[in-house]
Each structure stands twice: as structure tokens, then as C-alpha cells.
Amino acid sequence: MKIIKNISSSHSLLVASALVMVLILGACKDEDEINVGPPTIERVRNTDPSSADSSFTSATLGSTLAILGNNLLGTQEVYLNDYPLGVNTAYVTNNTVIVTVGDSVPTVATDPNVPNTLRLVNKAGEALMEFTTLPPAPQITQVKNQYVKAGDELTLLGRYFFFVDTVYFPGEDAFVTSGIETNSTGSSLTVKVPDNLDFSDGQMIRVVTQSGGSATNRNTQIYAEKGMVADFDTNGALEYPDNWGWGLSGDMIRPSQPGVASLEGSFAGMNQAFPANWGWNNDKVLNLRNNSGVQIFPTGEGYEPSTPAASFDIRFEVAINTTASIEGLQMQVWFPDVNGNELSYNIPMSDFVKATDGSWYTMSLNMSRLTNGSTRLNTYADFLAGTFIDQGINTKQLRLVVINSTSNDIPAVLGIDNIRVVRAVN
């Protein structure tokens, strides 16, 4: 009886296995029956259900596409410009294939000889249609020098500056459509600032290409002629003891320094080997101060005291001429609040200064980042109230100090200009 039971169990396993094989073969047969011929592509659209009736023959990198057609079940691969996109079978039906256009797909921006085709392949054949792959909409990550005026050359840094149609400036008719220069990688754009700027219309730069327009944010502002604290030419609100200038000893306020030409008029210069390991000397300190307590910071429209401190940036231009690495070189912004707390923040120079050839870059610090432990500025009123008590005198003060955190001195000529407080646009 025991032997018969074992035979019976083995027989049951064989039957069960056979049934599984039949089901598998049946499923394969059903799929083959659906794919009776080669695939065909009727149209391509995006995956938004509200655009179900749309179709297009081009898309940008990063797009998700819905390919519509027949005999698409069993799709093995989808190619854009002969580059495989990869197919997830969970997103394949007999009439739809959903794929994502990755950043590695070649485009007409980087290779003018791409075939501009979309190709879908399954076991029965392939389908081909003309389809153009474009770079994404442009992205502005940095306005190299925000202190520009009509006729100046402006450089934007970012991504996807390909097929540029127009660069828009503040003002109703302030835009440029010609003379726009971009590099081969689409990471830099240079254009001449038009004559008819109008900052009542805003402060933003915007780039429009065949792929769309760039977003606007606090990184795309240019100087709107408001908020200047020190331009080293015309500002007369600051007073300094002992004829110590702007906090720099020696004749360092002038229109040029070795390898650094001025943006406009004079600027604060530093020419030295910046001492290693946070070393100190007075010639690397720029100290804006008024010993009589006169307000040196901007007030009025746009500078309402109740505005959150996070809505303001402290900005200034910096130029560096050196053959040494500036990694480890920092600009410390220091400010005393009304309670005697010394608030500060160190900005890595290399975050903004991309070339040490003496050209000017705008550096920016959000006011809310000035801290001392957990103490920070909450509103603009806190900034206006800031006072430093120096030998019993109430002093309005803002200090910039060049810091070298590395173990070696860094020889460099460094210029600073146009220190200002800007109402930043998020």
C-alpha cells in the first residue's frame, strides 16, 4: 500500500506539471496570435490623459512618450536616433508602449547627423517613423556678472543653450534675437544688453529656445539699480575713523589692480598671498562702517522692515587673478546684530567664481544664512537695527573678510565691487 501511495503522488505531480506547461504554452500562443504581423506606429503623444488626442513628431530629453499603434505586444526594444531606450513590459500593450527619453539619447544639438527617427522592434519586424529629439528647455544656473547696463556683454551659465531664439531682459521690448553666442556644450551664452531696460517690469533674464523657455528665480536677476551699500565711487553715507578708507590699508581703492580691470570706476583691491590656516592681516578685510550710527543699508519701497530676512540677498562682484587653485578660498560676510551677536557666513569662492582670469562674477548670500549658533535674522528690521558698539559709539557695520582655510598661502589679486542688498525673487 505504501508503494502504491508513492506512485499515486508522483503521478499527481506529473499531471500538475503538465497543466502548468499547457498554461504557459497557451499564454505564449495567445501572445503570438496577437502579434500576427510586424508592428505599426500610428502616432506619439505624451502620457497626460487630457492630451489623449494630441500627437507630435518631436520631444525633449527627459520626456515620457506613449507610442500608439498595432501589434506592439512583445516589443523588444525602442530606439531614438539608434539609441536604445529600454522597454519595461509592464508598460506595453498591443496598442501602446510607454518609454522615457533619457539624457544619453543623441540630439540634433550635439550631433547634426543623427537620423531623427523612432524605431520599434518586436519578433515579427520593426516600425519606423521620423521623430526629432531635442534638448530640454534651457536652464540658467548663474548670471556670471549681474551688474550690467545697456551695451554691456552679459554671460549666462547653465544647461541646454541650444537653438536659442530670444533672450528677454526686463522691459516691454527689451529682448535680443541676434548676436547670441553659445558654446558647443550649451553651458554658456553671451549676449549684448539691449538699450531699453525697464526695471518696473521686473529684474529677470529669460532664454527661449526651440525646446521652451527658462525658468525665472533668484538666480536669474540682474542689478535693478537699487540697494547699493558701497560702489567705491559715489556712495557718501559711510564715515571712517583715522582716514582708514573702506577698511583697507594703503592705496587699494582704484580703477585697476594687476590683471583686474574695473567694471565701472574704482573697486576695492587686495593683492597678496592670502595667509594659510585662517591667518589674519588687515589688508584682506573690507570693513563698511559708519561711526555716527547713520543708516547705511537701503530703506523704502521693496525694503519694508516686516519683510522676512530670507527675501533679501547680500550681493557683490568679485574678480580673481591667479594661477593658484582657489579651492579653500572663502568670503566671510560678517554682521553685528542689535544684541551684540556676531553673525557670519563663509561663502566658498569657487561656488561662484568659475575662472581666475580677472573677470567679474556676482557672489550672493541669502541674509537668513547669517547666523551665530541658533541666532539669525528674522526680518529686514533686524538687519536695519544692527549696531556694533565700538568704544561706546554705535556703529553701523558690514564686513567682508577673505579666508584661506588651506594649509598653504594662496597668492592672488582680488577685486570687490558694488556691495548691495537685493530684494531677491524666489
C-alpha positions in Angstrom: 0.0 0.0 0.0 2.9 2.4 0.7 4.4 1.8 -2.7 1.0 2.5 -4.4 0.7 5.8 -2.5 4.1 7.0 -3.7 3.2 6.1 -7.3 0.0 8.0 -6.9 1.8 11.1 -5.5 4.3 11.1 -8.4 1.5 10.8 -10.9 -0.2 13.8 -9.4 3.0 15.9 -9.6 3.4 14.9 -13.3 -0.2 15.9 -14.1 0.2 19.2 -12.3 3.5 19.9 -14.1 1.8 19.1 -17.4 -1.0 21.5 -16.6 1.5 24.3 -15.9 3.2 23.7 -19.2 -0.1 23.8 -21.0 -0.9 27.1 -19.4 2.5 28.6 -20.3 2.3 27.3 -23.8 -1.2 28.6 -24.1 -0.1 32.1 -22.9 2.7 32.1 -25.4 0.3 31.0 -28.1 -2.1 33.8 -27.2 0.7 36.4 -27.4 1.9 35.0 -30.8 -1.7 35.1 -32.1 -2.0 38.8 -31.2 1.3 39.6 -32.9 0.2 38.3 -36.3 2.3 40.8 -38.1 5.0 43.4 -37.7 4.4 46.4 -35.5 3.0 49.7 -36.9 3.2 53.2 -35.3 0.2 55.4 -35.7 1.3 58.4 -33.6 3.2 59.5 -30.5 1.8 61.6 -27.6 2.7 62.3 -24.0 1.2 60.4 -21.1 -1.2 63.1 -19.9 -4.7 61.7 -20.2 -6.0 65.2 -21.0 -3.9 65.2 -24.2 -5.1 61.8 -25.5 -6.0 63.3 -28.9 -2.7 65.0 -29.4 0.3 63.8 -31.4 3.7 65.2 -32.1 6.9 64.4 -34.0 9.5 65.7 -31.6 10.2 65.6 -27.9 12.9 66.7 -25.4 15.2 64.7 -23.3 13.5 63.7 -20.1 10.1 63.3 -21.7 7.9 60.3 -21.3 6.3 59.1 -24.5 3.3 57.0 -25.3 3.7 55.2 -28.6 0.4 54.2 -30.2 -0.1 51.6 -32.9 -0.8 48.0 -33.6 0.9 44.7 -32.9 3.0 46.3 -30.2 2.7 43.5 -27.6 6.1 41.7 -27.4 8.0 44.9 -28.2 11.7 44.1 -27.6 13.3 47.5 -28.0 12.6 51.1 -28.8 15.3 53.2 -30.4 15.6 57.0 -30.7 18.3 58.1 -33.1 19.5 54.5 -32.9 20.0 54.7 -29.1 18.1 52.1 -27.1 15.6 53.5 -24.6 14.8 50.2 -22.8 11.4 48.7 -22.5 9.5 47.7 -19.4 7.0 45.0 -20.2 4.6 46.4 -17.6 4.1 49.4 -19.8 3.5 47.5 -23.0 0.1 46.5 -24.5 -0.9 45.5 -28.0 -1.6 49.2 -28.8 0.6 51.2 -26.5 4.3 51.3 -25.5 5.4 53.8 -22.8 9.1 54.8 -22.7 11.2 57.6 -21.2 13.7 59.6 -23.2 17.0 59.5 -21.2 19.6 62.2 -21.2 22.0 60.0 -23.1 19.9 60.0 -26.3 21.8 61.9 -29.0 20.1 65.0 -30.3 20.4 67.3 -33.2 22.0 69.8 -30.8 25.1 67.6 -30.2 25.2 65.6 -33.4 23.7 67.2 -36.6 23.9 63.9 -38.3 21.5 61.9 -36.1 18.9 60.1 -38.2 15.9 61.8 -36.4 14.0 58.5 -36.2 11.9 56.5 -33.7 12.2 52.7 -34.3 10.2 50.0 -32.5 11.2 46.3 -32.8 9.4 43.0 -31.9 9.8 39.4 -33.1 7.8 40.0 -36.3 9.6 43.1 -37.5 10.0 46.7 -36.8 8.3 50.1 -37.3 10.0 53.3 -38.2 8.8 57.0 -38.1 10.5 60.4 -38.4 10.9 61.8 -34.9 13.2 64.7 -33.7 14.8 64.5 -30.3 15.5 68.0 -28.8 17.5 69.0 -25.7 15.3 70.1 -22.8 14.3 73.7 -22.2 17.3 75.9 -21.2 18.3 76.2 -17.6 20.1 79.3 -16.2 22.1 78.4 -13.1 24.1 81.6 -12.8 24.3 85.1 -14.3 28.0 85.5 -14.4 28.0 89.2 -13.6 24.6 90.7 -12.6 26.0 94.3 -12.5 25.3 95.1 -16.2 24.0 98.1 -18.1 22.8 98.7 -21.7 25.6 97.9 -24.1 27.5 95.6 -21.7 28.2 92.0 -22.5 26.3 89.6 -20.3 27.2 85.9 -19.9 24.8 83.2 -18.6 25.9 79.9 -17.3 23.7 76.8 -17.3 22.5 74.0 -19.5 20.8 73.3 -22.8 21.6 76.7 -24.5 20.8 75.2 -27.9 18.8 76.6 -30.8 18.3 79.9 -28.9 15.6 82.1 -30.4 15.4 85.0 -28.0 16.9 86.4 -24.8 14.5 88.5 -22.8 15.5 91.4 -20.4 13.4 93.5 -18.1 11.3 95.8 -20.1 8.4 95.6 -22.6 10.5 95.5 -25.7 13.9 94.6 -24.2 14.9 91.4 -26.0 17.6 90.2 -28.3 17.3 87.8 -31.2 20.7 88.1 -32.9 24.3 88.2 -32.0 23.7 85.5 -29.3 26.8 83.3 -28.8 26.7 79.9 -27.2 29.4 77.3 -26.6 29.4 73.8 -28.1 28.2 72.1 -24.9 25.3 74.5 -24.4 26.6 75.6 -21.0 27.4 79.2 -21.7 25.5 82.0 -23.5 26.8 85.5 -24.2 24.7 88.4 -25.4 24.8 92.2 -25.5 22.4 94.0 -23.1 19.8 96.0 -25.1 19.2 99.7 -24.6 15.6 99.8 -23.4 15.8 98.2 -20.0 12.9 98.9 -17.7 13.1 97.6 -14.2 9.5 98.5 -13.4 8.7 95.3 -15.5 10.9 93.2 -13.3 14.6 92.1 -13.0 14.7 88.8 -14.8 16.6 87.3 -17.7 14.9 84.6 -19.7 16.1 82.4 -22.6 13.8 80.9 -25.1 14.8 78.1 -27.4 13.0 75.6 -29.7 12.5 73.4 -26.6 10.9 76.1 -24.5 11.8 78.9 -22.1 14.0 79.0 -19.0 12.5 79.4 -15.5 13.0 82.6 -13.5 14.2 82.6 -10.0 16.6 84.5 -7.7 19.5 83.2 -9.8 18.2 84.9 -13.0 18.1 88.5 -11.6 20.3 91.4 -12.8 21.1 94.6 -11.0 18.0 96.8 -10.9 19.8 100.0 -9.7 18.5 99.6 -6.1 20.0 98.6 -2.8 23.6 99.8 -3.2 25.6 100.0 0.0 29.1 100.7 -1.4 30.2 101.1 -5.0 33.5 102.8 -4.1 32.7 105.8 -6.3 29.6 107.7 -5.4 28.4 106.4 -2.0 28.9 109.1 0.6 26.9 107.7 3.5 29.9 106.0 5.1 32.3 107.6 7.5 35.6 106.1 8.6 37.9 106.9 11.5 41.6 107.8 11.1 41.3 108.0 7.3 41.4 104.2 7.1 39.5 104.3 3.9 36.9 101.5 3.4 38.7 99.3 5.9 41.6 98.6 3.6 45.0 100.0 4.5 47.1 101.5 1.7 46.0 102.7 -1.7 43.8 99.8 -2.6 40.7 101.7 -3.9 41.3 102.4 -7.5 40.2 101.6 -11.1 42.6 98.7 -11.6 44.8 96.1 -10.0 47.3 93.8 -11.7 45.2 91.6 -14.0 41.9 93.0 -12.9 40.2 95.9 -14.8 37.2 97.8 -13.3 33.6 97.2 -14.0 32.9 100.9 -13.6 35.1 103.4 -11.7 37.0 102.2 -8.7 36.8 99.0 -6.7 38.3 97.5 -3.6 41.5 95.6 -4.3 43.6 93.1 -2.5 47.0 91.9 -3.8 48.7 89.5 -1.5 49.4 85.9 -0.6 46.3 85.2 1.5 47.6 83.5 4.7 47.0 79.8 5.2 45.1 78.2 8.1 42.7 81.1 8.6 45.6 83.5 9.1 44.9 87.2 9.6 46.0 90.5 8.2 44.2 93.9 7.8 44.7 94.0 4.1 42.3 91.2 3.5 39.4 92.9 5.4 36.8 95.2 3.8 35.0 97.0 6.6 32.0 99.1 5.7 31.1 101.2 8.8 29.5 104.5 9.9 30.6 105.5 13.4 27.8 108.1 13.8 25.1 105.4 13.6 23.7 106.7 10.3 21.8 104.0 8.4 24.0 102.7 5.6 21.6 100.0 4.4 18.7 100.6 1.9 15.2 101.5 3.1 12.0 102.5 1.3 9.9 100.6 -1.3 10.9 97.0 -1.5 12.8 97.2 1.8 9.9 97.1 4.2 11.1 96.2 7.7 8.5 93.5 8.2 9.7 91.5 5.2 11.3 88.2 6.1 15.1 88.3 6.0 15.1 85.3 3.7 13.6 87.6 1.0 16.9 89.5 0.7 20.4 88.7 -0.6 23.7 90.4 0.0 25.4 90.6 -3.3 28.7 91.9 -4.7 31.0 91.3 -7.6 34.4 89.6 -7.2 37.3 89.2 -9.7 40.3 87.0 -9.0 43.6 86.9 -11.0 45.8 84.0 -10.0 47.3 80.8 -11.4 46.8 79.0 -8.0 43.8 77.0 -7.1 41.1 78.9 -5.2 39.7 75.8 -3.5 39.6 76.7 0.1 39.4 80.4 -0.5 36.2 81.8 1.1 34.5 85.2 1.5 33.2 85.7 5.1 30.3 88.1 5.4 30.1 89.4 9.0 27.4 91.5 10.6 26.7 92.5 14.2 23.0 92.4 15.3 21.4 94.8 17.8 22.1 92.4 20.7 25.8 92.2 20.1 25.7 88.8 18.3 28.3 88.5 15.6 26.5 86.8 12.7 28.5 85.4 9.8 28.6 83.0 6.9 31.6 81.8 4.8 30.9 81.6 1.0 33.3 79.3 -1.0 34.7 81.4 -3.8 34.6 78.5 -6.2 30.9 78.3 -5.9 30.6 81.4 -8.0 34.0 82.3 -9.5 34.5 79.8 -12.4 37.6 81.3 -13.9 40.5 83.1 -12.2 41.4 85.3 -15.2 40.4 88.6 -13.6 36.8 88.6 -15.0 34.0 89.6 -12.7 31.4 87.3 -11.1 28.5 88.1 -8.8 28.5 86.4 -5.4 25.4 86.1 -3.4 24.4 85.3 0.2 20.9 85.0 1.5 20.5 87.2 4.5 18.9 84.4 6.6 22.2 82.4 6.4 24.0 85.0 8.6 24.0 83.1 11.9 25.7 82.6 15.3 24.6 79.2 16.6 20.8 79.3 16.5 20.7 83.1 16.3 19.7 84.5 12.9 17.9 87.5 11.4 14.2 87.0 11.2 13.1 90.2 9.4 14.7 93.0 7.5 14.0 95.2 10.6 16.6 93.0 12.4 19.1 93.9 9.7 18.4 97.6 9.8 18.7 97.6 13.6 22.2 96.0 13.6 24.7 98.0 15.7 28.2 97.5 16.7 29.3 99.2 19.9 32.9 100.4 19.4 34.4 102.4 22.3 30.9 103.5 23.3 30.0 104.6 19.8 27.0 103.0 17.9 28.5 101.8 14.6 26.5 100.6 11.6 28.8 97.9 10.0 29.1 95.2 7.4 32.4 93.4 7.0 33.8 91.2 4.2 36.9 89.1 5.0 38.9 86.8 2.7 39.5 83.5 4.4 42.1 80.8 3.3 41.2 77.5 5.0 44.0 75.5 3.3 47.5 74.8 4.7 49.3 76.8 2.0 49.2 80.6 1.2 47.2 81.5 -1.9 48.8 84.4 -3.9 46.1 86.3 -5.8 44.9 89.7 -6.9 41.3 90.0 -5.8 38.7 92.8 -6.5 35.4 93.5 -4.8 32.8 96.0 -6.0 29.1 97.0 -5.8 28.2 95.6 -2.4 24.4 95.8 -2.2 21.3 94.4 -0.6 18.8 93.0 -3.1 15.2 92.0 -2.7 15.5 88.5 -4.2 12.8 86.9 -6.2 12.1 83.3 -5.4 
